[in-house]
Amino acid sequence: VIISKTYPFKIDENKLLRILLLKGIKIYSLPKWCESELNCLPVLLIQEENLIDSKLFSNNKDIEFRIKRFGDIVLGIILLFLSLPILIISCLFIWINDRGPIFYSQTREGLFGEKIKIIKLRTMKTNAEENGPQWATNNDKRITFVGKILRKTRIDELPQIITVINGQMSLIGPRPERPEFNSELNDLIPNYYLRNYIKPGLSGWAQVNYPYGASLEDAKKKLSYDIYYIRNFSFWIDLLILFKTARVVFSGIGWSPK
């Protein structure tokens, strides 16, 4: 049963509520029901107090964050070591494809909106953004032949593991977005900035539950998943996201806008 904020809670005035409690029927607020059944918190329901009720402000947050940071370092080093042969081969193919730069760096927003530099394998033509930052599109002609393969397998993201190990990112968290896009989205989507209250991640709850987003509507839907993660993050959810990420990578789905 879903109960609104305005529902009367005085037992002497509300026999129905008393019956529901005695029968052991689950009672939810609308935000809690959405989290329980939809695994997200729709944008229209997101408020600042949603973060106050989250683990970010709980007494055991330090333990949770220490476990998360330990996992980032250990798993990050293991992943970087195991992926080294793949990275070397990918670098060779990028160079053969158009003789252009192999890596490229980009400014993104990290924890509390702090500017961070991420490094990725180049998947677009060298002059891809001569007209300024642009959203990716379906069948984007700026993406090279090798770049399509790297994006589909997420190999282009692997160099970001270095940013995870140095502590500016986490393995799991909201996708780090470009300041130019964040500035626009903060103006268009209420409470969008709340996603910056936790470190961005190489993968995340939004990434494994929603396909690649490159529009305002996609950003809204992904925010609903990001806020759910911030409110409920734990070692077990991070582990689940890692398994889901592996499934997404091997299936090759969700790498391009629809």
C-alpha positions as CSV (number, residue, x, y, z in Angstrom):
1,V,0.0,0.0,0.0
2,I,1.3,3.5,-0.9
3,I,0.6,6.4,1.4
4,S,1.1,10.0,0.5
5,K,2.7,12.7,2.7
6,T,-0.7,14.2,3.3
7,Y,-2.3,11.0,4.6
8,P,-3.6,11.3,8.2
9,F,-1.6,9.2,10.6
10,K,-3.7,9.7,13.8
11,I,-4.9,6.2,14.7
12,D,-8.1,7.4,16.2
13,E,-9.0,9.1,12.9
14,N,-7.8,6.4,10.6
15,K,-9.2,2.9,11.1
16,L,-7.9,1.7,7.7
17,L,-4.3,2.4,8.7
18,R,-4.8,0.5,11.9
19,I,-6.2,-2.5,10.0
20,L,-3.3,-2.5,7.5
21,L,-0.7,-2.4,10.4
22,L,-2.4,-5.2,12.3
23,K,-2.6,-7.4,9.1
24,G,1.2,-6.9,8.5
25,I,0.6,-5.3,5.1
26,K,3.6,-3.4,3.8
27,I,3.1,0.3,3.7
28,Y,5.3,2.6,1.5
29,S,5.8,6.2,0.8
30,L,5.7,6.8,-3.0
31,P,9.5,7.4,-3.2
32,K,10.2,4.2,-1.2
33,W,7.8,2.1,-3.3
34,C,9.6,3.4,-6.5
35,E,12.9,2.3,-5.0
36,S,11.6,-1.1,-4.0
37,E,9.8,-1.9,-7.2
38,L,11.5,0.2,-9.9
39,N,15.0,0.4,-8.5
40,C,15.1,4.1,-9.2
41,L,13.7,7.4,-7.9
42,P,11.8,9.3,-10.6
43,V,13.0,12.8,-11.2
44,L,9.7,14.4,-10.1
45,L,10.2,12.8,-6.6
46,I,13.8,13.8,-6.1
47,Q,14.3,16.4,-3.3
48,E,17.4,17.5,-1.3
49,E,16.1,15.5,1.7
50,N,16.5,12.3,-0.3
51,L,20.2,12.6,0.3
52,I,19.8,13.3,4.1
53,D,18.0,10.0,4.4
54,S,20.8,8.2,2.5
55,K,23.9,6.4,3.6
56,L,25.9,9.6,2.9
57,F,24.7,10.9,6.2
58,S,24.5,7.6,8.2
59,N,26.7,6.7,11.1
60,N,28.4,3.8,9.3
61,K,29.3,5.8,6.1
62,D,33.0,5.8,7.0
63,I,33.1,2.0,7.0
64,E,31.2,1.8,3.8
65,F,33.5,4.3,2.1
66,R,36.7,2.5,3.3
67,I,35.5,-0.8,2.0
68,K,34.6,0.9,-1.3
69,R,38.0,2.6,-1.5
70,F,39.9,-0.6,-0.7
71,G,37.9,-2.4,-3.4
72,D,38.7,0.3,-5.9
73,I,42.4,0.0,-5.3
74,V,42.7,-3.8,-5.2
75,L,40.3,-4.5,-8.1
76,G,41.6,-1.5,-10.1
77,I,45.2,-2.8,-10.0
78,I,44.0,-6.3,-10.9
79,L,41.9,-5.0,-13.8
80,L,44.7,-2.8,-15.1
81,F,47.2,-5.7,-15.0
82,L,44.8,-8.2,-16.7
83,S,43.8,-5.6,-19.4
84,L,47.3,-4.5,-20.2
85,P,47.7,-6.9,-23.3
86,I,44.3,-5.8,-24.6
87,L,45.3,-2.1,-24.2
88,I,48.6,-2.6,-26.1
89,I,46.8,-4.3,-29.0
90,S,44.1,-1.6,-29.0
91,C,46.7,1.1,-29.1
92,L,48.3,-0.5,-32.1
93,F,45.0,-0.7,-34.0
94,I,44.1,2.9,-33.2
95,W,47.5,4.0,-34.7
96,I,47.1,1.8,-37.8
97,N,43.6,3.1,-38.4
98,D,44.4,6.7,-39.0
99,R,47.9,7.4,-37.6
100,G,46.4,9.8,-35.1
101,P,46.9,10.1,-31.3
102,I,46.2,6.9,-29.3
103,F,44.9,8.5,-26.1
104,Y,42.9,11.6,-25.4
105,S,42.2,13.4,-22.2
106,Q,39.0,15.2,-21.2
107,T,37.8,17.3,-18.3
108,R,34.9,15.9,-16.4
109,E,33.2,16.7,-13.0
110,G,34.0,14.6,-10.0
111,L,33.1,14.7,-6.4
112,F,31.3,17.9,-5.4
113,G,31.8,19.2,-9.0
114,E,35.6,19.2,-8.8
115,K,37.2,19.2,-12.2
116,I,39.1,16.0,-13.0
117,K,41.0,14.8,-16.0
118,I,40.2,11.4,-17.5
119,I,42.1,9.5,-20.1
120,K,40.4,7.3,-22.7
121,L,41.5,5.5,-25.8
122,R,40.6,7.7,-28.8
123,T,37.5,6.4,-30.6
124,M,36.7,9.5,-32.7
125,K,38.4,11.3,-35.5
126,T,41.0,13.8,-34.4
127,N,38.9,16.8,-35.5
128,A,35.7,15.4,-34.0
129,E,34.9,18.5,-31.9
130,E,36.2,21.3,-34.0
131,N,32.7,22.8,-33.6
132,G,32.6,22.4,-29.9
133,P,31.3,19.7,-27.5
134,Q,28.5,17.6,-28.9
135,W,26.2,14.8,-27.7
136,A,27.0,11.4,-29.3
137,T,24.4,10.3,-31.8
138,N,23.3,7.0,-33.3
139,N,25.6,6.0,-36.2
140,D,27.9,8.9,-35.2
141,K,30.1,9.6,-38.2
142,R,32.8,11.0,-35.9
143,I,33.6,7.5,-34.6
144,T,36.3,5.6,-36.4
145,F,36.0,2.0,-37.5
146,V,38.3,0.8,-34.6
147,G,36.5,3.2,-32.3
148,K,33.2,1.4,-32.8
149,I,34.7,-1.9,-31.7
150,L,36.4,-0.2,-28.7
151,R,33.2,1.4,-27.6
152,K,31.1,-1.7,-28.1
153,T,33.4,-3.7,-25.9
154,R,34.1,-0.7,-23.5
155,I,37.8,-1.2,-24.0
156,D,38.1,2.6,-24.6
157,E,37.2,3.1,-20.9
158,L,40.0,1.0,-19.4
159,P,42.6,3.8,-19.0
160,Q,40.2,5.5,-16.6
161,I,41.2,2.7,-14.1
162,I,44.2,5.0,-13.4
163,T,41.8,7.7,-12.2
164,V,40.1,5.1,-10.0
165,I,43.4,4.1,-8.4
166,N,44.4,7.7,-7.7
167,G,41.1,8.3,-5.9
168,Q,39.4,10.8,-8.2
169,M,36.9,8.2,-9.4
170,S,35.5,4.9,-8.1
171,L,34.9,1.7,-10.0
172,I,31.1,2.2,-9.3
173,G,29.3,5.5,-9.3
174,P,27.4,8.0,-11.5
175,R,29.0,8.6,-14.9
176,P,31.4,11.6,-14.8
177,E,30.0,14.2,-17.2
178,R,31.6,17.1,-19.0
179,P,31.3,20.5,-17.3
180,E,29.7,21.9,-20.5
181,F,26.9,19.3,-20.4
182,N,26.5,19.5,-16.6
183,S,26.0,23.2,-16.7
184,E,23.2,22.8,-19.2
185,L,21.6,19.9,-17.4
186,N,21.7,21.7,-14.0
187,D,19.6,24.4,-15.6
188,L,17.1,22.0,-17.2
189,I,16.7,19.2,-14.6
190,P,15.8,20.1,-11.0
191,N,18.3,18.7,-8.4
192,Y,20.6,17.3,-11.1
193,Y,23.6,18.5,-9.1
194,L,22.8,16.0,-6.3
195,R,24.6,13.2,-8.3
196,N,27.9,15.0,-7.6
197,Y,27.6,14.2,-3.9
198,I,29.4,10.9,-4.5
199,K,32.5,10.0,-6.6
200,P,31.8,9.3,-10.2
201,G,32.3,5.7,-11.4
202,L,33.7,3.7,-14.3
203,S,30.4,1.9,-14.3
204,G,27.2,2.5,-12.3
205,W,23.6,1.6,-11.5
206,A,22.4,3.9,-14.3
207,Q,24.8,2.5,-16.8
208,V,23.7,-1.2,-16.2
209,N,20.0,-0.4,-16.0
210,Y,19.6,2.1,-18.8
211,P,21.1,2.2,-22.3
212,Y,23.6,4.8,-23.5
213,G,22.1,8.2,-23.0
214,A,22.6,11.3,-25.2
215,S,19.6,13.5,-24.7
216,L,17.8,15.5,-22.0
217,E,15.2,12.8,-21.5
218,D,18.0,10.2,-21.1
219,A,19.8,12.4,-18.5
220,K,16.6,12.6,-16.5
221,K,16.1,8.8,-16.5
222,K,19.7,8.2,-15.6
223,L,19.5,10.7,-12.7
224,S,16.7,8.6,-11.2
225,Y,19.0,5.6,-11.1
226,D,22.0,7.6,-9.8
227,I,20.0,9.0,-6.9
228,Y,18.8,5.5,-6.1
229,Y,22.4,4.3,-5.9
230,I,23.5,7.3,-3.8
231,R,20.7,6.5,-1.3
232,N,21.3,2.8,-1.2
233,F,24.9,2.1,-2.1
234,S,26.6,-0.8,-0.4
235,F,29.3,-3.5,-1.0
236,W,26.6,-5.9,-2.3
237,I,25.1,-3.4,-4.8
238,D,28.6,-2.6,-6.1
239,L,29.2,-6.3,-6.5
240,L,25.9,-6.7,-8.4
241,I,26.8,-3.8,-10.6
242,L,30.2,-5.3,-11.4
243,F,28.5,-8.6,-12.5
244,K,25.9,-6.6,-14.6
245,T,28.7,-4.6,-16.1
246,A,30.5,-7.8,-17.2
247,R,27.2,-9.0,-18.8
248,V,26.7,-5.7,-20.6
249,V,30.3,-5.8,-21.9
250,F,30.2,-9.3,-23.2
251,S,26.8,-8.8,-24.8
252,G,27.9,-5.6,-26.5
253,I,24.5,-3.8,-25.8
254,G,23.8,-0.2,-24.8
255,W,27.1,1.3,-26.2
256,S,25.4,3.6,-28.6
257,P,22.4,6.0,-28.5
258,K,19.2,4.6,-30.0
